Amino acid sequence: MASAAAELVAEREPELRIEMTDVNRTFVGAQGLVKMALDQYTEILTTASDPRVNDWPLMDSPVPTILIVLLYMYLVVILGPRMMVNRKPYKLRIILVVYNAFQVIFSLGMLYEHLMSGWLLDYSYKCQPVDYSHNPSAVRMANLCWWYFISKFTEFADTMFFVLRKKESQVTFLHLYHHSLTPLETWICVKFIPGGHGTLGNLINNAVHVVMYAYYMLAAMGPEYQKYLWWKKHLTTLQLMQFFLVFVHSAQALIFDCGYPKLVAGLLLLHSTIFFVLFSDFYQRAYRKRMTTKVLKDE
């Protein structure tokens, strides 16, 4: 038996060597691909990024932003609902009024800064390149882009308040997609293109948020303010107009050449199209629901 086993090992030894060699080659090949990907990533960050923002908080690497978004998703999708299962919904009336008032003021401030940093007098609405210089207005716009990026983290509170108030129907795919994607998009914008053509979309978004958070603030004040909220039905229409304007404006950067990256303009087109479709679907479903409710009441 021992001699038979030894013969079997001797026969299998060349095959084992070949298998081990193949495994080693595969491992070395995978190592090479990972190293190449990391080298490419490092090269992009060092050569294509804006050196003015390298030392700004959260700008050194996308990893912290990705981790914050993942933590947000875990809190509002898994941990939060699980903790609220056997709890009554929180009222949060005063907190909601203060939070929404803060968002109105914050959005107004950024809207003003967008105008003063270029869009009121200096920027071209036809096509506007990014100014990477240390000109005061260029640095002011880059700084504003960073604050716009930070604002997207503050908006995570929208979802957290829905969870604490047990408004599960409000935590839709559209809501989560929007709130988890925008911090990643704005990180890229600050890191590589803090200014120029694409910031008009930020300006429009700030204007929409002033109206939107003003509505939420009034709604949080109590039923006695409901009579002032007749314009609720126009909020989604306003958001659809926002994405349409961003689409048209982004298309201009593809038609006219001013040095603004056409790849970015194309991504902005795709982004506005996706959100337009999602918000249109939301609007149609909400409209059908209202019509159904009205018919049932009439009957």
GICOR-V602016 format. One record per helix or strand of 3 or more residues. SS is the DSSP state (alpha for helix, beta for strand). FROM is the first residue (numbers start at 1). TO is the last residue. If there is no record, write none. Layout:
<<SS	FROM	TO> <SS	FROM	TO>>
This chain:
<<alpha	2	47> <alpha	51	53> <alpha	63	84> <alpha	93	119> <alpha	136	154> <alpha	156	164> <alpha	168	170> <alpha	173	192> <alpha	199	220> <alpha	223	228> <alpha	230	255> <alpha	262	298>>
